[in-house]
Amino acid sequence: MHDFFGDHSHLSEIGPNAIIEEIEGVEKFVLVSVGIDIGSSTSHLVFSQLTLRREGASLSGRFKVAEREILYRSRIMLTPYLSETLIDTDKVKQFIEEVYKEAGFSPEDIDTGAVIITGEALKKENAQPIVEYFAKYSGKFICAAAGQNHEALLAAYGCGAVDLSKAEHNTVLNIDIGGGTTKFALIENGVVTQTASVNIGARLIAFDDSNVVTRIEDTGRALMSELGYAVELGKKMMKRQKEDFADLMAKVLFELIEWKPLSPLTKRLMLTPLFKNYGGLDQIDSIVISGGVSEHVYDRDRTYYGDVGPILGKKMRSYLKKLPKRNIFREPIEGIRATVIGAGEYTIQASGNTSYISAPQILPAFGLKVVRVSLKQGQPVLETLRQSLAKFDLTTINSGVALSISLDGQLDYKSIREVAEGIAAICKGSEGGKNPLYLVQEVDIAKSLGAILKEELGLNRHVISIDGIEVGDLDYIDIGKPMGTTEVIPVTVKSLMFSGTKLN
């Protein structure tokens, strides 16, 4: 496998000559991209071709993905385990190598891509080395270990729920039901405002063709105990036990959907805080279900894969029909494959010339995860910052993060000072310590915000604050050195790409 990917890196320093050479005279270019998803239940790959077209003729002209074409979808593999706590990394790597060959690609053919490891798989002892493997052997990749909230965000974009909410200017609840967890995303007018996760999934207990139990997650054991059943490795799981197990999980999910008084069991199963100020069905215009179990909910697949997926899907259908609010259930084109199809790289932008750079020597910086913070007038800055970080399972601004600040309302000293104070408060308890603080804004406040943080509030971190940069929730950025004697900074935006499907 070492030879397959090759021991080399594709990262190169961004400089003024490189940035001009990349964009001058170029109207469009085409990238081959791959998305690799390693989940708790299944793993698969998607190869795609992305056509990027230039917008505007100036140096800061942006390249946007204009066309997405799926070139090859791999077969779906059940994620292999050596034990309850160890993923079989050799089999995962072998699977990826086989899929590359089946698709007719070598690693050298791939311009950019994304590797995402999610769900229960992320908890396994050797999960992180899988992500690090790709980071080591292919600098062209975005590598992300997605925790519960981050995975909910990815699913909401991947299945098309965000596009639906944006197009219809309404509120959508996306429910992503996987093998080990179920993720909820509340989407209002195309913006994911809240995410949550509960320890419910079809593969908490796995069994073979003879119904003999082959794997049990702790939560699966606890749910069966709640039902009065004992479950053991090597013993058969009866049909009635499967039915009751799936029904209990569906009941938990519908408690959360309808926001009924939550049972002690549901509260114990929560992996994240609950939604705040959630109005239940009264607030929802559409419900979209994604993830592996969605294939059974929408009756696309009746195959058993050694878990209760088909039974859970049937139970969910039954409960959905009983909802008092009609015509809110929508079907995504992407269900189990509601994941990234790769990454659009070299979307090149240039900052304005009013940046604040307290330490030019720390640039360039690569692979910074963008956390978008949308601040509305009158909204508590600190609370909004915490909610924005929570979408990525973060409580502080650690290394490898860039805050993208957008401000609504009057841009005066008072409002910018409030933002700076909120950022400083978050940084106080940060594990990032003295790591640089990276800030990007669309509007012209970079120099003021940076100066207040460093010179007035005395923030004990280097600050790189740049403006004129447009990024979103699922972007990663490379920040180059200032160009020549100016304060203009080249920025490469790497966006996670989805298939762009619409919902029925």
Summary of the structure (lengths in Angstrom):
residues: 504
radius of gyration: 23.3
end to end distance: 41.2
largest distance: 73.8
contacts: 1750
relative contact order: 0.14
helix: 32%
strand: 29%
